[in-house]
Amino acid sequence: MNPCSASPTPQTINNIATMKFTIADTIDSIPAAAWNRLAADNPFLNHAFLSALEHHEAVGGESGWVPRYLLGHKDARLVAAVPMYLKHHSWGEFVFDWAWASAYERNGLAYYPKLVVATPYTPVTGARLLLEDRNDSQAATEVVDYLLNYAETEQVSSLHCLFLDEIDEQRLTQPALIARADTQYHWVNHDYQNFDQFLAQLASRHRKKIKRERRRVSEAGINVQLLHGNDITDEQWQNFYHFHQTTYLKRGHQTPFSLGFFQEIGRTLADNIILIVAQKAGQDVAAALNFVNSDTLYGRYWGCHGDYHSLHFEVCYYRAIDYCIAQGLKRFEAGAQGEHKLIRGFYPTTTHSRHWIAHPAFREAIQKAVGYEQQDLGRYQAMLSRYLPYKKDQP
């Protein structure tokens, strides 16, 4: 598809479109400064992150993620954008619709291709309707109208908008879009001065458990250091990549990323990257890659060579919490899933997505199924909250 191809005309509330929409099939055709102005400080929407995915074929090529970036211009100025992909599978989304695809197949229908609005391989909540003015409801309506019209015109089975922040969750409340929710675990900084003050808010048995886990790491002779992007050597990137690749292989999968991808973002997103490295006898034995912006730390990838008691918790959680407290960050999102995070002070947090299904009968069936999911989710989160490790008089 031509990077600047024309597309269906959006229908707004007043039937007056103020933007001209086009679809770009590579992020490199979009000026980085114009895109990043809309993406704000979200590192996973940064032009450098998305371009590195393309440069190293984590998207495009044979990956099953075909870029379809939506661009909205007023005159020559980019005022709206949406990170969108044509998908030929459901890998790397973290909002699971395999059962929906299977139901289509059993009924002789094609579920793929579909359209996905998301950051590839990244279960992180954020803006999806990237607007110059996020309070501009007219612009948001035009973008949503266009997305739905485009999905119909392309004759895809469905359109999925994943990990929506509060603003976009409200923007995407049309009856045609099915609301779905899930649970992640996020640590919240209640203005702690240090790690011990955080521990003091926990019930005694949980506090002792965390102290014991941290002590086991130091007693094993393991040293942990935190490195910013520019401080990471090529050898450390290679070690990290080996750990990361091994973690995927243990789960029976190949990583979608290459060493070159991590080396590139290490250069282009250096200010947003924190690598926490564990060493024993001067050799790297484990590492966790994190991303940071103005108020949040995001834990993304971890790997380890060998088996060390509690090292995962120290490298992936406790050192990251130390960093959040020291830098005054508001929260730490340590990735998808993981009920074991709960007793370490992470709160169950709801994530949101919206889904448009073209087939009327399947739309009705999926709507009912999601309704049952929502009931179960409410009960599940209520149960989880009873097991939070905080003292009863704490938040």
N, C-alpha and C positions, 0 to 999 in steps of 0.2 A: 504494500500500500504506500502511496506517495505520502511523505512526511507532512505535507501541507494539503492533503486532500479535503475537499469540501464534504459536508456531512448533513444529515437530516436537520431540518429547521426546528429548534425548540419551541414548544408552545408554553408561554408564560401565562400568569394569571390574567394579565391585561392584553395578551396576544401581541405584545410588543417586545421583540428581542433586542436587547441593547448590546449584545456581544456577537462577534463572529467566531464560530467554532471550527476548529480543524483537529485532525488526528495526526500525531507524529509517531513514527515507528522506530525511532531511536532517540534517546535522551541527548545524544551529541548534536542533534539538529536544533536543540533548544538552547539559547544563550544561558550559561550557568548563572549569571548574576540575576537575570529575570526570573528564572525558576526558583532560586534560593531566596529571593525576596518574598515569595509566596510561601515557601516551605518553612520559613522562620528558623528556629534553632533545633528542629528535629533532625538528628544525625542520619536517620534511616530514610528521610526524604531528601536529604542533601543531594545535589546534582552529582557530587563526587562519589557518593555511595552507589547511586543508581547506575552511573556510568561504569564504575568498576564491575558491577554485576554483568553488564553487557560486554565489556572488554574481555572478560574471562569466561564468557559463555555460561554463567549461572542462569542468565536469561537470554532469550534469543537462540538462534541456532537450533540444536536438537533438544533443548532443555524442556520444551513444553510450555514455557512462559514467553508469549509473543507480545512485545511492547505495543500498547495502543494508548499513548499519553494524550489525554484530552486537553486542549488548549483553548482558552477563551480570550479574545482580544477586543479592546475598544480602540479604534483607530490602529495604531501600530504598537500599542502598549499591552503586554500580557497582564491580564487582571484576574485570570482564573486558570486553574490547572487541576487535573486529577491523575494520579498514578494508576493506570488501568492496564490489564493484560488479558489477552486471549489465551485461555488455558485448554490443554489437551489431556490433563489429568488433574488430580487433586493433591498432589504432593506439595509440601512446603507452605501450606496455608494455615494450619492449626485451628481451623474451624471445620470440623469434619463432616463431609457430605458423601462419604463412600456409600452409605446405605441408600441415599437418594439415587446415586449413579447406578447402583445394583438393581434398584427397582425399575429404573428406565430400561436397563438391559433385559431384565426378565420379561418386560412387556414389548420387546422388539423396537425400542426407541433409543435414539442417540442422546446421551447426556452431554457429551463433549462434541464440539468445543463449547465453552462457556466463557463469560467475562468476569473478571475478578478485579475489584478496586482494593488495592492493598500494597504493602511493601513486601516483596518476595522473601520468603523464609523468615519472616520477622513478626512474631506474635506480640507486637507492642502497640498499645492504644495511641492514637494520634489523629490529627486532622486528615481527612481524605478529600474534602472539597477545599482546595487551596485557593483562597480568595484574597485579593488585595485588601478588602474590607470584610472581615468575618461577620460584621453586623449587618451586611447588605443582604437582606432577605430576598430582594428581587434577583440579585445575581445568583444566590444559592438556588432559587427556584428555577432559573434558566438552566443552570448546570444539571440539576436533577432531571428536569424535563428532557434535556438533551441525552443524558445517559440512558433513560428509558427508551426514548425514540431510537437511539443508536442500537440498543440491544435488539429491538424489534426488527430494525432494518437489516441487521447482520444475521438475523434468524438463528441466534444462539438459543440454547435451552434455558439459560438463566443468567442473572447478573447478581454478583455477591459483593457487598461492601463490608469489609472486615475490620474489626478492632477500631470502632468509631469512638471518637471523643464525645463529650457531652453535647457540644454544639452540633456536630454532624448527626448524632443520634436523633436530635430534635428536627434537623432539616430533612431527615429521611423517614418521615412518619406517614407517607402516603399509604392509602389502603392497599395499593399494589405491592408494597414492600413488606415482607414478613419479618417481624422482629425476633431475633434469637439472642440468647445470652449464655455465658459460661463463666467459669471461675478461674482466677489466677490468685497468686499470693504476693502481696506487696508489703514491704517494710516501710513504716512511716516514721519520720524524724519528729519527735515531740520536743524539739529544741534541746536535745541532749547536749551536755558539755563534753562528755566522753563516754566510752563504752561501759565503764562501770556504772555510770548513772542510768544508762539503758538497762543494764542487768538488774539494778536495784528495783526496777518496776516489775520484775518477774517474780512469780512465786518461787519459794526457796528451792524446790526440787528441780525446777527448770533452770534456775540460775546456776545451781551446782553442776548440772549436766553440761551446760555450755562451758563453764570454767574447766571442767574435766576434759572436754574435747579439745579445747585450746591447749591445755597442758600436755596432752598426749603428743601433739605435733611438735612442740618444743623439745620434749623429752626424747623424741625420735631423732633429734639432731637436724631438724629441717628448718631452714631459714626462708622466710617469705619476704619478697620485696615487691614494691609497686612501681611500675614504670609507665611514664607518659609516652605518647606516640613517638616523639622524636628521639627518645632515649632507648628505644628497642633496637637491638642490633639485628643484622641479617641472620646470624646464627640463632638468636632467640626466636625470630619468626619461624625459622625452619623447625626448631624444636617444638614450638607451639603447634605448628601445622601437623607434625607427626603425631602429637598427642590427640589433636582434634580428629584427624583421619582415623586413628585407632578406635576412638570412641564410637564413631559411626559404624566402623566395621564390626565391632562387638555387638551392635544392634542389628546387623545384617544388611546395612545400607552403605552406599557410597556417598561421601560428602558432595554436595553440589558445588563446593568452592575449591579453587586451586590455591596453591601457595602464592601465585602471582596476585590473586585477588586481595589476600591479606597484606601482602607487601605494598600494593598500590594504595589501599585505604590507610595503611600506616604512614604513607607520605602525604596523601591528599586530605586526610581527616585527622591528622596528628593531634590536634587540640581536643578532639572528641574521644580519644582512645586511651584506655587504661588497661595495661596488661599486668595481672597479678601472677608472679612467678614463684614457685617453690623450688628450692635447691637443697640437695643433700650432698655433702662432700664436694661442694663446688660444681655439681652437675644439675642441670634442670631436670626435675622429675614430674612437674605438673605445672599447668598454667590455665588461667581463666581470662578470657577477653571480655572487656566491658566497654560500653560507650557512655558518654556523659554529655549533658547539656546544662543549661543554666540552673535547673532545679532537680534533675533526676539522674540517677545512675541506672544503667541497663546492663544486667548480666546476660551474656549471649552464648559464649562457647567455652567448653571446658574439656580438658583431657589430662590423663595421668599415665606415667610409665611406672608400673609397680602397684603395690597394694599397701597403703599407709593409713592406719586407723585415724579417722576424723579429718583427714587432709582435705577432702572435698568440702566439708563444712567450713574449715578455716579459710581456704582459698576463695571459694565461691560466695560465702555469706559473711563471715565475721570480719575479714579484712575489708570487704566492700562496705560493711556497716561502719567500720572505723573511718573509712574515707568519707562517707556521707556526713558523718558527724563533724569531722575536721573541716570539711568544705561548706558546711551549712546547707547541704542539699535536702530537699523536702522528702524525697522518697527513693526507694531502691526497688526496681522491678527485676526479679531474678529469673525471668523466663516463664514458660508455660508449665502448668501442672505442678505436682510436687507437694503432696499433703504433709511430707516431713518438714516443710518450711514452717508450718503452723506453730509447732512447739518451740521454734526458734525466733518467734516474735513477728512473723509475717501474717498480715491480715487477709482473710478471704475477700477478694475484690471482684466485682462483676465486670465482665467485658461484654461488649455489644456488637452485633452485626445485623445487617438488613439484606434481605434476599428477594429478588424478583424471579418468579417462575413463569415461563411462557405458557406451558400446557395447563389449561384450566383445571382438569381433573387432578393432575399432580399438585397443582398449587393448593387446591383444597385439602388434599391428603397430607401434604407437608405442613400446612398451617395447623392441622389437628395434631400432628406428631410433635411439632414445636410447642404447642400448648401444653402437652403432657410433659415435655422436657422442662418447661418453665415451672410447673408445679413441683417436679422433683428437685429442680435447682433450689427453689425456695426452702424446701425441707432440708436439703443437703447443707446449704449455707447456715441455716439456723443451728444444725447439729455441729458444724465446724466451729461456730462462734463459742459454743460451750467449752471447747478445748483450747481456747486461747491461753497462753501461759501467763498473762498479766495478772497482777493482784486485783482483787475485786474493786478496789478504789481507784484503779488506773484506767486510762482511756481504752 
